[in-house]
Amino acid sequence: MKHIVILGAGSAGVMFANRLRREVSESEVEITIIERKEMHFYQPAYTLIVFGLEEPENLMRPTKDLFYDGINLIIDEATKIDAEKSTISTAKNGDISYDYLVIATGAKFNFDEPEGMKEGLEKAENVHTFYTFEGALKLREALNNFEGGTIISSVAEMPIKCPAAPMKFIMMAEDMMREKGIRNKCKFIFTITLPAVFSREPYVGKLNSLFKAKGIEAIPNFAPSQVDYNNGVLKDYSGKELKFDLLSIVPPHEGDQVVENAEGVGNPAGYVACDKNHMYSLNYKNIYSIGDATDFPTSKTASGARKQAKVLVDRVKSILKGEEPKATYDGEIICPMLTRNKRVLFAHFNYTESLSPAIESYMNWVLKVHMLRPMYWNLMLKGLM
Ligand SMILES: Cc1cc2nc3c(=O)[nH]c(=O)nc-3n(C[C@H](O)[C@H](O)[C@H](O)COP(=O)(O)OP(=O)(O)OC[C@H]3O[C@@H](n4cnc5c(N)ncnc54)[C@H](O)[C@@H]3O)c2cc1C
């Protein structure tokens, strides 16, 4: 019997573990999953919390309640990956050996840069991030109390989880202030470090025309260097300065320390260096990675993690049968963008091409705002879709 160890019970780890348990018997494979957190959060709805479209209690469930029987959950910190010996060290449970390792440790935030961001988030009323659960709740309150001024949505560094989210935020904030009747007292700015607001057509063209129609100023090639929260100024490395009354910033992301420290496995940013189609480590064929922990050249999304988990289960099933695995991941992801109240546009693409037109619709809104969260808890995490 083979032992598969999964590191991280976020979206990717849970989807993979449950799908594998459903499809492969306990006599063929033992499944162990290591996770440091007692509580699992549905991050894609943080944006909805900000605009009062979702309630916080719907977005969390105890990690222990997420799994089918026949999966060993260990709540612990993984401290070391020894790829040569095929073992994982943990803080409290000693060393655990594996035949196959699936790294699903996600991405974490680095609050140390830009200068002043961390202090601003901790102390100031005018600096926010909705990339954390607590931050989303705080920003909801700030927006409700906002009476006019400049709102900036800024991305500190790429890559980030769901690159559409900071754009959803600025478009929905503009819509909210319009509905509050104070649009004429407000200015809206979106900054990104890249040369364009999004990575590919037809979405770039559509977003540019939406921003223009809404009067949102888009500033590409803007790499924030300092958050001066006392004076309400966001500075970038080229010397540009933008005044704000409310700043929503996405902090830089990096992979987990345990991956960064794993020789031959992690890259300097802490992501797993792996084959973008076959998902195995470039150096160790018994180590795979899925979800935000990878260095795949596509957006870090739960939709991508779902696809990857599915493909990886197929690959593992072939390996267990002694066959050459054929299933591959083509980079497919779906990014829902709220463009205004009751309208959502889906950006759907893979490594090579866009797969859907750039159309905003009410049906997309119903799917994103009302259906995806129950589908996540009841179908996606259970490996049923
Ligand atoms: C604001 C926001 C909006 C988003 N919107 C969307 C959207 O609309 N659509 C979409 O598809 N995606 C969206 N996403 C992205 C989506 O949430 C992530 O891509 C997804 O959660 C990735 O899953 P993951 O399992 O790879 O990482 P995570 O869900 O982050 O899980 C990683 C897990 O690994 C654990 N871990 C890490 N290191 C260790 C260790 N050393 N020991 C033990 N445990 C460890 C962590 O505790 C964590 O639970 C959004 C994200 C945010 C923040």
The ligand as a MOL file (V3000), in Angstrom:
LIG
                    3D

  0  0  0     0  0            999 V3000
M  V30 BEGIN CTAB
M  V30 COUNTS 53 58 0 0 0
M  V30 BEGIN ATOM
M  V30 1 C -9.5660 38.2600 -1.5510 0
M  V30 2 C -9.4770 36.9870 -2.3350 0
M  V30 3 C -10.3840 36.7710 -3.3730 0
M  V30 4 C -10.2940 35.6000 -4.1090 0
M  V30 5 N -11.2200 35.3910 -5.1250 0
M  V30 6 C -11.2050 34.2230 -5.8010 0
M  V30 7 C -12.2120 33.9480 -6.7760 0
M  V30 8 O -13.1330 34.7350 -6.9970 0
M  V30 9 N -12.1530 32.7650 -7.4420 0
M  V30 10 C -11.1670 31.8390 -7.1880 0
M  V30 11 O -11.1690 30.7760 -7.8130 0
M  V30 12 N -10.1830 32.0910 -6.2740 0
M  V30 13 C -10.1890 33.2440 -5.5730 0
M  V30 14 N -9.2330 33.4840 -4.6150 0
M  V30 15 C -8.0570 32.5860 -4.5190 0
M  V30 16 C -8.2980 31.3140 -3.7440 0
M  V30 17 O -8.8380 31.5740 -2.4800 0
M  V30 18 C -6.9710 30.5770 -3.6180 0
M  V30 19 O -6.4020 30.4420 -4.9030 0
M  V30 20 C -7.1580 29.2030 -3.0040 0
M  V30 21 O -7.6150 29.3280 -1.6710 0
M  V30 22 C -5.8500 28.4260 -3.0720 0
M  V30 23 O -5.9440 27.2240 -2.3640 0
M  V30 24 P -4.6330 26.5530 -1.7560 0
M  V30 25 O -5.1080 25.3150 -1.0970 0
M  V30 26 O -3.5990 26.4660 -2.7960 0
M  V30 27 O -4.1140 27.5860 -0.6780 0
M  V30 28 P -4.8310 27.9490 0.7360 0
M  V30 29 O -6.3190 27.8190 0.5750 0
M  V30 30 O -4.2710 29.2430 1.1130 0
M  V30 31 O -4.3370 26.7940 1.7020 0
M  V30 32 C -2.9970 26.5090 2.0330 0
M  V30 33 C -3.0180 25.8060 3.3920 0
M  V30 34 O -1.7420 25.2760 3.6980 0
M  V30 35 C -1.5120 25.4440 5.0950 0
M  V30 36 N -0.0600 25.4260 5.3310 0
M  V30 37 C 0.8740 26.1770 4.6940 0
M  V30 38 N 2.1010 25.8790 5.1530 0
M  V30 39 C 1.9440 24.9370 6.1130 0
M  V30 40 C 2.8470 24.2490 6.9850 0
M  V30 41 N 4.1620 24.4960 6.9250 0
M  V30 42 N 2.3540 23.3540 7.8550 0
M  V30 43 C 1.0140 23.1000 7.9300 0
M  V30 44 N 0.1000 23.7270 7.1430 0
M  V30 45 C 0.5620 24.6420 6.2410 0
M  V30 46 C -2.1340 26.7940 5.4020 0
M  V30 47 O -2.4400 26.9400 6.7720 0
M  V30 48 C -3.3790 26.7680 4.5230 0
M  V30 49 O -4.5170 26.2930 5.1920 0
M  V30 50 C -9.3030 34.6320 -3.8210 0
M  V30 51 C -8.4210 34.8430 -2.7550 0
M  V30 52 C -8.5110 36.0010 -2.0040 0
M  V30 53 C -7.5580 36.1990 -0.8450 0
M  V30 END ATOM
M  V30 BEGIN BOND
M  V30 1 1 1 2
M  V30 2 1 2 3
M  V30 3 2 2 52
M  V30 4 2 3 4
M  V30 5 1 4 5
M  V30 6 1 4 50
M  V30 7 2 5 6
M  V30 8 1 6 7
M  V30 9 1 6 13
M  V30 10 2 7 8
M  V30 11 1 7 9
M  V30 12 1 9 10
M  V30 13 2 10 11
M  V30 14 1 10 12
M  V30 15 2 12 13
M  V30 16 1 13 14
M  V30 17 1 14 15
M  V30 18 1 14 50
M  V30 19 1 15 16
M  V30 20 1 16 17
M  V30 21 1 16 18
M  V30 22 1 18 19
M  V30 23 1 18 20
M  V30 24 1 20 21
M  V30 25 1 20 22
M  V30 26 1 22 23
M  V30 27 1 23 24
M  V30 28 2 24 25
M  V30 29 1 24 26
M  V30 30 1 24 27
M  V30 31 1 27 28
M  V30 32 2 28 29
M  V30 33 1 28 30
M  V30 34 1 28 31
M  V30 35 1 31 32
M  V30 36 1 32 33
M  V30 37 1 33 34
M  V30 38 1 33 48
M  V30 39 1 34 35
M  V30 40 1 35 36
M  V30 41 1 35 46
M  V30 42 1 36 37
M  V30 43 1 36 45
M  V30 44 2 37 38
M  V30 45 1 38 39
M  V30 46 1 39 40
M  V30 47 2 39 45
M  V30 48 1 40 41
M  V30 49 2 40 42
M  V30 50 1 42 43
M  V30 51 2 43 44
M  V30 52 1 44 45
M  V30 53 1 46 47
M  V30 54 1 46 48
M  V30 55 1 48 49
M  V30 56 2 50 51
M  V30 57 1 51 52
M  V30 58 1 52 53
M  V30 END BOND
M  V30 END CTAB
M  END
